[in-house]
Amino acid sequence: MTSQISTNGVNAEVLGSFMGNMKSNPDMATVTFSVKTAWERTGFKVISTGKDFLVGGQQMQRDNGFTLQSDFPKQMGGMGEGPTVCETCMASIATCLTQTMVAYATMMGVQLDRVEVNTEGDADLRGFTGISENVRPGAQEFRIKVHLESNTAAKDQLEKLYEMGRKFSPAMDTITHGTVIKTSLV
């Protein structure tokens, strides 16, 4: 099978086929990802792994799994062997914005030459540590600056891609609108 790779490095044929399948069969739009996270008695270091996922209830096999390691900086009692959860959250939002803009650029036939997203976030650790009940344990604010470059796209196309990224990014939506979270102790 021949793969058609677009100028953005995306397999436009597979993307188009996936989008077409969702349009004709809405059940195929439901994707379930699974991540296993474990602490192995090593300070604040936590390892998350994942591989396969479901699309429309059907098992999908990735060629490669992933491992994500989180930790606290040494200055906060950790080993400094990975990003904090706040940094991972910021990276997830920035990554999702980028991937959303690249997907729409590919579908629109717009060649992107560079996408860079710089994110800063503020957290008041008095909430996390329980020092103050008047402070949320989560981040109080994220500031995101998006830079798009294209040698061939018009400024209004880049602005449209930026707006589409903000509007359709699953991570942006999840963080700004919330998600039902069900927990259990097993």
C-alpha positions in Angstrom: 0.0 0.0 0.0 1.4 3.4 -1.0 1.3 6.2 1.6 0.6 9.7 0.5 2.6 12.0 2.8 1.6 15.7 2.7 4.0 18.6 3.0 3.3 18.7 6.7 4.6 15.2 7.2 1.1 13.8 7.8 -0.3 10.8 6.0 -3.1 12.7 4.4 -4.6 9.6 2.9 -5.0 7.9 6.3 -6.2 11.1 7.9 -8.8 11.6 5.1 -9.9 7.9 5.4 -10.2 8.2 9.2 -12.3 11.4 8.9 -14.5 9.8 6.2 -15.1 6.7 8.4 -16.2 8.9 11.3 -18.6 10.8 9.1 -20.3 7.7 7.7 -20.1 5.7 10.9 -20.4 8.0 14.0 -19.5 5.0 16.3 -16.0 5.1 14.8 -15.5 8.6 16.4 -15.4 7.1 19.9 -11.7 6.6 20.9 -10.7 5.1 24.2 -7.0 5.5 25.3 -5.6 3.7 28.3 -2.6 4.7 30.4 -1.1 2.7 33.3 0.6 4.8 35.9 2.8 3.4 38.7 4.9 4.7 41.5 7.8 2.3 42.3 9.0 3.6 45.6 11.4 6.1 44.1 10.6 9.5 45.6 8.2 11.5 43.4 9.1 9.6 40.2 6.1 8.1 38.5 6.1 6.1 35.3 3.1 6.2 32.9 2.9 3.8 29.9 0.5 3.1 27.1 0.2 1.3 23.8 -3.0 0.1 22.3 -6.3 1.9 22.2 -9.9 1.4 21.0 -11.6 3.1 18.0 -15.3 2.4 17.8 -14.9 -0.4 20.3 -12.3 -2.1 18.0 -8.7 -2.7 19.4 -6.0 -0.8 17.5 -2.4 -1.9 17.7 0.3 0.7 17.8 3.7 -0.3 16.5 5.3 1.2 19.6 4.1 2.0 23.1 5.2 5.0 25.1 6.6 5.8 28.5 6.3 9.1 30.3 8.3 9.8 33.4 7.2 12.5 35.8 9.1 13.8 38.8 9.7 16.9 41.0 12.8 19.0 40.6 15.6 18.4 43.1 14.8 21.8 44.6 11.4 20.5 45.6 12.6 17.1 47.0 12.5 15.1 43.8 15.2 13.5 41.7 14.7 15.9 38.7 14.2 13.0 36.3 11.2 14.3 34.5 8.7 17.1 34.2 6.2 17.9 36.9 2.6 17.2 36.3 2.0 20.9 35.7 4.7 20.9 33.0 3.3 17.8 31.5 -0.2 19.4 31.4 1.3 22.5 29.7 3.1 20.3 27.2 -0.1 18.3 26.6 -2.1 21.5 25.8 0.7 22.9 23.6 1.1 19.5 21.8 -2.6 19.2 21.2 -2.9 22.7 19.9 0.0 22.0 17.5 -1.4 18.7 16.3 -4.8 20.2 15.8 -3.4 23.1 13.7 -1.3 20.6 11.7 -4.3 18.4 11.1 -6.4 21.3 9.8 -3.5 22.7 7.8 -3.2 19.3 6.1 -6.9 19.1 5.4 -6.8 22.7 4.0 -3.7 22.0 1.9 -1.7 24.6 3.8 2.0 23.9 4.2 3.4 24.9 7.6 7.1 25.6 7.9 7.2 26.0 11.7 4.9 25.8 14.7 6.1 26.8 18.1 4.1 27.0 21.3 5.5 28.6 24.4 3.5 28.0 27.6 4.0 29.3 31.1 1.9 28.3 34.1 1.4 29.5 37.6 0.6 27.2 40.5 0.4 28.2 44.2 1.7 25.1 46.0 -0.1 26.1 49.2 -3.1 24.4 47.7 -1.3 21.1 46.8 0.3 20.9 50.2 -2.8 21.8 52.2 -1.1 24.8 53.8 -4.0 27.0 52.7 -7.6 25.9 52.1 -8.2 29.2 50.2 -5.9 28.1 47.3 -6.8 25.6 44.6 -4.4 22.7 44.3 -4.3 23.1 40.6 -2.6 25.7 38.3 -4.2 29.1 38.5 -3.3 30.3 35.0 -1.6 29.1 31.8 -0.3 31.6 29.2 0.1 30.2 25.7 1.9 32.0 22.8 1.5 30.4 19.4 3.9 31.1 16.5 3.0 29.8 13.1 5.2 30.2 10.0 4.4 29.4 6.4 6.3 30.5 3.3 3.1 30.0 1.2 0.1 30.6 3.4 -1.6 34.0 3.7 -1.8 35.7 7.1 -5.6 35.1 7.3 -5.0 31.4 6.7 -2.6 31.2 9.6 -5.1 33.2 11.8 -7.8 30.7 10.8 -5.5 27.8 11.7 -4.8 29.4 15.1 -8.5 29.8 15.8 -9.3 26.3 14.7 -6.5 25.0 17.0 -8.1 26.9 19.9 -11.6 25.8 19.1 -11.0 22.1 18.2 -8.1 21.1 20.4 -9.3 18.2 22.7 -6.8 19.2 25.4 -7.8 22.8 25.4 -11.5 21.8 25.6 -10.8 19.3 28.4 -8.9 21.9 30.5 -11.2 24.9 29.9 -14.6 23.0 30.0 -13.8 20.2 32.4 -14.3 16.4 32.1 -16.2 14.0 34.2 -13.7 12.0 36.2 -14.7 8.8 37.9 -12.3 7.4 40.5 -12.3 4.2 42.5 -10.0 2.4 44.9 -9.4 -1.2 43.9 
